[in-house]
Amino acid sequence: MHESHIDSSLPKPRLYEELRRELEALIRGEPDWIANLANAAALLYHSLPDVNWAGFYLLQGDVLVVGPFQGKPACVRIPLGRGVCGAAAARGETILVPNVHEFADHIACDSASNSEIVVPMFKDRALLGVLDIDSPAFSRFDADDKAGLEGFVAVLTATN
């Protein structure tokens, strides 16, 4: 079993640097994409403060299907362009939402979520899916989270 020793009180750039190192150690030598996503979701969920859901939606045709995650049960299928996950996937860019209740077409899987960040995952320009993280805090995610999570996703997709 892998023991994580990440101090969630670190400044965000340092925290994400530590998370990338932990992720690299977790996935080193493991070729299974789903296993790596499962460990990545657990690492994020248990290391980031003020998070109530962390996981992945994987592209199947023109629909995102729930993949490995930590948190309450989730919406299973999200069409491209729908909700924050579908919008991030369709646009091909990270979306930060300070208040999900003000996001047009937000899909509420957990009523406790108030802010969200979604990072698309690409391999050789092909969309694989998205990383989705929710928080009960408003305005939880910022530019440091965006940069850190995009780097985290880059480590994951390099192994797929």
N, C-alpha and C positions, 0 to 999 in steps of 0.2 A: 504494500500500500504506500502511496505517495503522501508525505506530510508536507503541507504548504506552511510556509513561515512568513507570509506577507503581512506587513504592518499597514493596515488600511488608513492609518493617520498620516502616511507619507504625503508630501506634495504630489499632486496628480502626475506630473511628468515622471517622477521617480517611481511612483506606484505602478504605472503602466510599463515602465522599463522592467521592474521586478516581475510583473505578470507575464511579459513576453519571455523572460528567462525561465520562469516556472513552466510556461506552456511548452517551450522548446524541450525542457527536461521530460515533461509528461509524454510528449508525442515522439520523442527520439526513438527511431527503430520500429515504430508501430505504423504499418501501412494502412490499417483500416480507418477509413474516413469517418464512419459513424462513431467508432470508439473514440477517436480523437475529438470529435465534436462533443460527445458526452462529457469527456473530461474537461474540455474547454468551458462548457456551460457550468459545470460544478465549480471550477476554479474561479470564474467570474462571479457567480452567485455568492460564494462564500468569502470572497476577497473584497468586493466593492461595497462600500457603505451605502445605506439607503436604497437598496435594490430589492424588489419583490418578485422579479421574474427575469431570467436570463436564459436565452436559448436561440435556437436556429429554426428557420423555415427554409426548406429545400425546394428548389424549382423542379416541378414535374409538369412538362408541357407549358401551359400558360397559367398555372396555379402554384402558389407556394403552399407546401404541405409541412405541417409541424414535424420537426425533427427533435433531436436531443435537447432537453431543457431542464431547468430547475425552477420550481415555483408551483403555483396552482395549475390545475388542468387548463389547457389552452384551446383556442379556436384551432380547428384542424386544417381547414383549407381557406386560403385567402387568394382571390383572383388578383392578377397583376393590375396595378392601378388603384386597388381598393385599400383603404386604411393607410396607416403609416408604413407598414411593411410592404404592401403592394405598390405604394407610391415611390418608396426608396428603390425598390427593384425596377420599376418601370423607368424611373429617371436615371438609374445607375449612379446615384449619389447618396451620401449619408444625409439623413434627416434628423434634426434635433427638434423635439417638440416640448416647449416649456410647460404647456398646459394642454393635455390631450383633449380636454373638454371643449377647447376652442379650435381643434383641428377638424376641418370639414371631412366627413366620411370616416371619422375614427371608429375603429371596431373595438368595442370594450369587451375584453376577455376577463378582466379582473377589475371590478369597480373600485378597488383600492388604488389603482394606478392613476397617477396624476401627471407624470412626465415620461418621456420615452426617447430613446435613440435607436435608430436602425441603420446598420452598416451593410451595404451590399457586398457580396463575396463574388469575385471573378477569378477565373483561371483561364489564361490565354484569351482574354476578352469575352469569354462565355460566362454568363451569369449562372452561378451555382445555387444561390439562395441569399439569405440575409441573416445577420446577427441582430437580434432584437433584445433590448434591455429596458425594463420598466422600473419606475420608482414611485413610491407613495408620496414623495416630496415634489412640490412644484419647482420648476427650473433646476432640476437636479443635474442636468448634463450641459456641458459647455464645450468650448473649442479644445480644451485639454483632453476631455473625454473623447471627442471626435478624433483627434490625432492619435491618442493612445489606442483606441479601439480599432482604428483603421490599420495601425501597425500590428495589433494582435491578430486581426483577420489575415493580414499579409503572411504572417508566420503559418497560420493554418492552411491557407490555400497553396502555399509553396510545397506542402507535403502531400496534397491531394493528387 
